[in-house]
Amino acid sequence: PWTIDVVCIAGGTVLHRAAGAGRDNFVTQILALRPEMISVVDDFGWNALMSAVSGGHQSVAERLLAIKPDLIFQVSTRGARCRTALHVAVEDCSACPQFVAKLWRMNPQALTLPDSESKTPFYYAVCLEKEELVELFQWSLSFDDIVTLLKDVSYEERFRLVMEQQCELLFE
C-alpha cells in the first residue's frame, strides 16, 4: 500500500495521524508494515508518542512506548515550543494522572526541563491547578527547586504549595 508513505501536513506521517486520533488498530498495522516510522518526527519535532499523548490516547501511547521506550526521552526542538511527552501530558486536560505519573517515572528529568517558554511540567501542573499532579511532583523537588520552577507564579500560590508540603512533613 503506497499511501502509508504519504507525508501529511507539517511533515507528519500516517502514524502521527493514527496515533493522534487514537486509532490503535491502524497504529498496529502501520508499524507492522513500516516499523521504522516509529522514529519519524514531524516538522515540529513531534514523534507519534507526542501525537497520541496530545490526543489523550493512553492505550496508543502505551503501545508505542512498549515498542520503543526511548521515545519518552525525545524533546521537540523545532517549532514554537520545545517540549517532551511529559509536558504534553500535563497540559492535556484528559490525561489520566496515573498515566502522567508513568511518563514522569520513565523520564524523571523531564519534570524540571523548561520548554522554550522556560516553563516546566511542574509549572504547568500548578498553573492548570492539577492538584493531584502537583502533590505527586512536589515530593521529588526541594524547596529551592520549587521556588526556581515557579518563579513566575504569584508569591502566595508558590509558597502555599511549599508550606503544605512542609506541614505534611511535620505531622508525619
C-alpha positions, -999 to +999 in steps of 0.1 A: +000+000+000+017+031-012-005+055+008+012+045+040+043+065+029+024+098+023+037+127+044+009+147+059+008+184+067+038+197+087+059+166+079+038+142+100+032+106+088+002+084+087+014+070+120+013+105+136-023+110+124-034+075+135-017+079+170-032+114+174-067+101+165-064+071+189-067+046+162-049+017+179-056-009+151-042+014+125-011+021+146-005-016+149-010-022+112+012+007+102+040-004+125+037-040+111+043-026+076+068+002+084+083-003+119+108+025+111+080+050+112+080+050+149+112+071+149+100+097+125+095+133+138+074+159+121+084+195+113+077+204+150+099+177+163+070+156+175+070+118+173+039+096+172+040+093+211+036+130+215+007+129+190-010+101+210-005+119+243-017+152+229-049+134+217-054+119+251-050+084+238-032+065+266-036+030+251-019+041+218+008+059+238+015+028+259+017+006+228+042+030+212+063+030+245+062-008+247+077-009+212+102+019+216+106+031+252+132+057+243+105+078+226+099+092+261+133+110+260+127+128+228+125+166+231+108+185+203+134+212+194+117+228+165+086+248+162+071+272+187+076+251+219+104+228+230+086+200+249+087+164+260+058+139+262+055+148+299+050+185+290+022+175+266+006+151+291+005+176+319-011+202+297-037+178+283-070+181+302-079+144+296-046+129+306-051+104+335-028+114+365-016+078+367-005+079+331+012+112+336+030+097+366+041+067+345+056+091+319+073+110+347+088+078+362+101+068+328+118+102+323+122+120+357+145+146+343+116+160+322+099+173+353+124+202+356+131+206+319+120+240+307+103+243+274+110+272+250+089+295+272+110+285+303+081+266+318+084+230+332+057+203+335+056+211+373+049+248+364+020+237+341+006+214+368+005+243+392-009+269+368-036+245+355-045+236+391-039+199+386-036+193+423-031+155+421+000+161+399+013+189+420+011+168+451+028+139+433+056+160+418+064+183+447+077+154+468+105+149+444+116+185+445+135+205+470+123+238+484+148+256+462+137+237+431+101+247+437+110+283+442+130+283+410+105+264+389+076+286+400+094+320+397+066+334+375+038+322+398+025+346+425+041+346+459+010+333+477+004+305+452+040+294+452+045+293+489+011+278+497+023+246+479+056+246+498+040+253+531+015+224+526+044+202+518+063+212+550+032+208+572+028+173+559+064+165+569+059+180+604+028+158+611+042+125+598 
